[in-house]
């Protein structure tokens, strides 16, 4: 196989090509939930499921198997050596009672704080796997209704003001694989990875409704201070950003040890049905480097590449490549100031940010606005962008001199429709 490279010239490790989905037999001794006192009778099974997870760990490890049926649960905390498998027809259904999710120290929206646990939680796990063809369902409709009602009462309420749980949160985990399953109806973010390394999402379907009662803040995957993440062959339909790079926020975020960079992120061969952003850097992000989005189909998205530039946070987005994309979007490249919940916390100057060495290549797209970019030299610097081999049908082009320092364009065709 020809050696491939990240945008800064770093070789792409063979690890990114080792994308075989694990089988149940690869995960050790199976423990079928219904054979160990877990019931699919509509009652909350948190205690029974957690007891079984602890038992599997105590007996040397294995895999918790959820068989056909619907199993209701609150927060579950996986332990080293215990994986999760959902058989066809199995549904792990999150409780819609927030009291089933304990309040504890966690990470959310670029800050370490006290908040609610997720439905599935893991900390410091090595080799954790979620597989099968079943469903993990956040049962979010009650939380969505409450959020929109609260937003109507208080338009300035934050995302955390309505108490709701994420679907999955992993902190400090490595060699993680999530494959085959459907993850749907999250109360809040669907997947949140914090300080993780070598994580694969393979053939996962992630869904949150975008009509009827819409699912607010239902990001598909939030990548927060992580290294080596592969998202391959997934289907994504959510009512917020899809693949989001996080990492911290605030006027001194780049100096705080709990924050940091995302590096070596590869998203490929996915289907985007709908989202606000296919690849979004921010709004809580301090450094993203060596990111590739390639060879994906887009049904419709608000933005293909969205760089959220916070005026209260120093940010650096660099060596990002988007290539081989087809479909329809509102904006192909969208770079604007992001001022939601703006807070300089006493800092008198506005910290500068940078977006450097961004490439868009080999794409065939229909859009409303091709290059929707705001020049804000007092806040951020855009430099060394490359546009190459693009076929664009747009209502508005948007390219004007002075937006980017060092803009290279090769074989760019924009048809105004």
BELTA-V482684 format. One record per residue. N is the residue number from 1. RES is the residue in three letters. PHI is phi in whole degrees, 0 to 359 (999 if undefined). OMEGA is omega as a letter, one per 30 degrees, with the letter a starting at -180 (NA if undefined). Layout:
BEGIN
[[N RES PHI OMEGA] [N RES PHI OMEGA]]
END
This chain:
BEGIN
[[1 UNK 999 l] [2 UNK 294 l] [3 UNK 296 l] [4 UNK 251 a] [5 UNK 225 l] [6 UNK 286 a] [7 UNK 302 l] [8 UNK 271 l] [9 UNK 96 l] [10 UNK 294 l] [11 UNK 299 l] [12 UNK 284 a] [13 UNK 298 l] [14 UNK 303 l] [15 UNK 307 a] [16 UNK 290 l] [17 UNK 264 a] [18 UNK 271 a] [19 UNK 245 l] [20 UNK 283 l] [21 UNK 291 a] [22 UNK 291 l] [23 UNK 265 l] [24 UNK 303 a] [25 UNK 292 l] [26 UNK 278 a] [27 UNK 255 l] [28 UNK 93 a] [29 UNK 296 l] [30 UNK 276 l] [31 UNK 239 a] [32 UNK 284 a] [33 UNK 304 a] [34 UNK 289 l] [35 UNK 272 a] [36 UNK 227 l] [37 UNK 88 l] [38 UNK 269 a] [39 UNK 242 l] [40 UNK 255 a] [41 UNK 240 l] [42 UNK 90 l] [43 UNK 276 a] [44 UNK 292 a] [45 UNK 251 a] [46 UNK 304 a] [47 UNK 297 a] [48 UNK 294 l] [49 UNK 291 l] [50 UNK 294 l] [51 UNK 299 l] [52 UNK 290 l] [53 UNK 301 l] [54 UNK 296 l] [55 UNK 294 l] [56 UNK 300 l] [57 UNK 300 a] [58 UNK 293 a] [59 UNK 264 l] [60 UNK 101 l] [61 UNK 103 a] [62 UNK 158 a] [63 UNK 228 l] [64 UNK 281 a] [65 UNK 255 l] [66 UNK 264 a] [67 UNK 277 l] [68 UNK 305 a] [69 UNK 130 a] [70 UNK 248 a] [71 UNK 242 a] [72 UNK 271 a] [73 UNK 208 l] [74 UNK 267 a] [75 UNK 299 l] [76 UNK 242 a] [77 UNK 242 a] [78 UNK 280 a] [79 UNK 242 a] [80 UNK 303 l] [81 UNK 88 a] [82 UNK 248 l] [83 UNK 251 a] [84 UNK 230 l] [85 UNK 229 l] [86 UNK 244 a] [87 UNK 288 l] [88 UNK 302 a] [89 UNK 88 l] [90 UNK 274 l] [91 UNK 228 l] [92 UNK 266 a] [93 UNK 255 l] [94 UNK 288 l] [95 UNK 297 l] [96 UNK 263 l] [97 UNK 260 a] [98 UNK 298 l] [99 UNK 290 l] [100 UNK 275 l] [101 UNK 233 a] [102 UNK 296 l] [103 UNK 274 a] [104 UNK 203 l] [105 UNK 295 a] [106 UNK 206 a] [107 UNK 228 l] [108 UNK 203 l] [109 UNK 52 l] [110 UNK 76 a] [111 UNK 222 l] [112 UNK 270 a] [113 UNK 201 l] [114 UNK 265 l] [115 UNK 203 a] [116 UNK 278 l] [117 UNK 294 l] [118 UNK 273 l] [119 UNK 294 l] [120 UNK 245 a] [121 UNK 231 l] [122 UNK 209 l] [123 UNK 225 l] [124 UNK 69 a] [125 UNK 279 l] [126 UNK 243 l] [127 UNK 81 l] [128 UNK 293 a] [129 UNK 228 l] [130 UNK 241 a] [131 UNK 213 a] [132 UNK 110 a] [133 UNK 237 l] [134 UNK 274 a] [135 UNK 232 l] [136 UNK 249 a] [137 UNK 241 a] [138 UNK 282 l] [139 UNK 57 a] [140 UNK 273 a] [141 UNK 299 l] [142 UNK 296 l] [143 UNK 292 l] [144 UNK 296 l] [145 UNK 299 a] [146 UNK 295 l] [147 UNK 296 a] [148 UNK 294 l] [149 UNK 293 l] [150 UNK 296 a] [151 UNK 296 l] [152 UNK 292 l] [153 UNK 287 a] [154 UNK 224 a] [155 UNK 301 a] [156 UNK 264 a] [157 UNK 295 a] [158 UNK 274 l] [159 UNK 296 a] [160 UNK 276 a] [161 UNK 295 l] [162 UNK 275 a] [163 UNK 287 a] [164 UNK 202 a] [165 UNK 256 l] [166 UNK 287 l] [167 UNK 280 a] [168 UNK 217 l] [169 UNK 223 l] [170 UNK 238 a] [171 UNK 235 l] [172 UNK 67 a] [173 UNK 260 a] [174 UNK 220 l] [175 UNK 54 a] [176 UNK 258 l] [177 UNK 229 l] [178 UNK 239 a] [179 UNK 218 l] [180 UNK 80 a] [181 UNK 283 l] [182 UNK 256 l] [183 UNK 242 a] [184 UNK 217 l] [185 UNK 55 l] [186 UNK 292 l] [187 UNK 290 a] [188 UNK 224 l] [189 UNK 303 a] [190 UNK 278 l] [191 UNK 232 l] [192 UNK 229 l] [193 UNK 253 l] [194 UNK 234 l] [195 UNK 54 a] [196 UNK 254 l] [197 UNK 224 l] [198 UNK 55 l] [199 UNK 238 l] [200 UNK 242 l] [201 UNK 247 a] [202 UNK 236 l] [203 UNK 61 a] [204 UNK 267 l] [205 UNK 256 a] [206 UNK 238 a] [207 UNK 224 l] [208 UNK 217 a] [209 UNK 291 a] [210 UNK 245 l] [211 UNK 220 a] [212 UNK 66 l] [213 UNK 276 a] [214 UNK 285 a] [215 UNK 267 a] [216 UNK 287 l] [217 UNK 57 a] [218 UNK 262 l] [219 UNK 312 l] [220 UNK 288 a] [221 UNK 212 l] [222 UNK 258 a] [223 UNK 254 a] [224 UNK 231 a] [225 UNK 60 a] [226 UNK 234 l] [227 UNK 232 l] [228 UNK 59 l] [229 UNK 235 l] [230 UNK 243 l] [231 UNK 239 a] [232 UNK 225 l] [233 UNK 64 a] [234 UNK 263 l] [235 UNK 246 a] [236 UNK 229 l] [237 UNK 214 a] [238 UNK 220 a] [239 UNK 262 l] [240 UNK 194 l] [241 UNK 291 a] [242 UNK 268 l] [243 UNK 261 a] [244 UNK 236 l] [245 UNK 261 a] [246 UNK 251 l] [247 UNK 159 l] [248 UNK 135 l] [249 UNK 213 l] [250 UNK 118 a] [251 UNK 295 l] [252 UNK 238 a] [253 UNK 299 a] [254 UNK 286 l] [255 UNK 253 a] [256 UNK 269 a] [257 UNK 295 l] [258 UNK 283 l] [259 UNK 258 l] [260 UNK 167 a] [261 UNK 265 l] [262 UNK 254 a] [263 UNK 219 l] [264 UNK 61 l] [265 UNK 246 a] [266 UNK 234 l] [267 UNK 241 a] [268 UNK 210 l] [269 UNK 59 a] [270 UNK 256 l] [271 UNK 248 l] [272 UNK 261 l] [273 UNK 279 l] [274 UNK 204 l] [275 UNK 191 l] [276 UNK 280 l] [277 UNK 220 l] [278 UNK 292 l] [279 UNK 229 a] [280 UNK 238 l] [281 UNK 260 a] [282 UNK 107 g] [283 UNK 277 l] [284 UNK 250 a] [285 UNK 210 l] [286 UNK 250 a] [287 UNK 201 l] [288 UNK 232 a] [289 UNK 218 l] [290 UNK 62 a] [291 UNK 238 l] [292 UNK 234 l] [293 UNK 240 a] [294 UNK 210 l] [295 UNK 56 l] [296 UNK 241 l] [297 UNK 256 l] [298 UNK 239 l] [299 UNK 291 l] [300 UNK 198 l] [301 UNK 219 l] [302 UNK 294 a] [303 UNK 219 l] [304 UNK 282 l] [305 UNK 242 a] [306 UNK 238 l] [307 UNK 256 l] [308 UNK 272 a] [309 UNK 256 a] [310 UNK 279 l] [311 UNK 286 l] [312 UNK 254 a] [313 UNK 220 l] [314 UNK 287 a] [315 UNK 231 l] [316 UNK 222 l] [317 UNK 247 a] [318 UNK 212 l] [319 UNK 56 l] [320 UNK 243 a] [321 UNK 230 l] [322 UNK 240 a] [323 UNK 210 l] [324 UNK 67 a] [325 UNK 264 l] [326 UNK 227 l] [327 UNK 130 a] [328 UNK 234 l] [329 UNK 222 l] [330 UNK 286 l] [331 UNK 235 l] [332 UNK 284 l] [333 UNK 243 a] [334 UNK 231 a] [335 UNK 229 a] [336 UNK 213 l] [337 UNK 299 l] [338 UNK 239 a] [339 UNK 244 l] [340 UNK 298 l] [341 UNK 56 l] [342 UNK 301 a] [343 UNK 200 l] [344 UNK 279 l] [345 UNK 50 l] [346 UNK 91 l] [347 UNK 291 a] [348 UNK 274 l] [349 UNK 260 l] [350 UNK 271 a] [351 UNK 295 a] [352 UNK 281 l] [353 UNK 229 a] [354 UNK 221 l] [355 UNK 232 a] [356 UNK 222 l] [357 UNK 58 l] [358 UNK 251 a] [359 UNK 237 l] [360 UNK 237 a] [361 UNK 216 l] [362 UNK 56 a] [363 UNK 244 l] [364 UNK 232 a] [365 UNK 223 l] [366 UNK 250 a] [367 UNK 206 l] [368 UNK 277 a] [369 UNK 225 a] [370 UNK 284 a] [371 UNK 239 a] [372 UNK 263 a] [373 UNK 232 l] [374 UNK 261 l] [375 UNK 278 l] [376 UNK 223 a] [377 UNK 298 l] [378 UNK 283 a] [379 UNK 240 a] [380 UNK 208 l] [381 UNK 242 l] [382 UNK 249 a] [383 UNK 214 l] [384 UNK 52 l] [385 UNK 268 l] [386 UNK 235 l] [387 UNK 244 a] [388 UNK 217 l] [389 UNK 53 a] [390 UNK 243 l] [391 UNK 242 a] [392 UNK 236 l] [393 UNK 251 a] [394 UNK 223 l] [395 UNK 279 l] [396 UNK 227 l] [397 UNK 282 l] [398 UNK 96 l] [399 UNK 285 l] [400 UNK 222 l] [401 UNK 298 l] [402 UNK 95 l] [403 UNK 289 a] [404 UNK 231 l] [405 UNK 277 a] [406 UNK 89 l] [407 UNK 271 l] [408 UNK 255 a] [409 UNK 230 a] [410 UNK 224 l] [411 UNK 55 l] [412 UNK 254 a] [413 UNK 245 l] [414 UNK 241 l] [415 UNK 264 a] [416 UNK 275 a] [417 UNK 240 NA]]
END
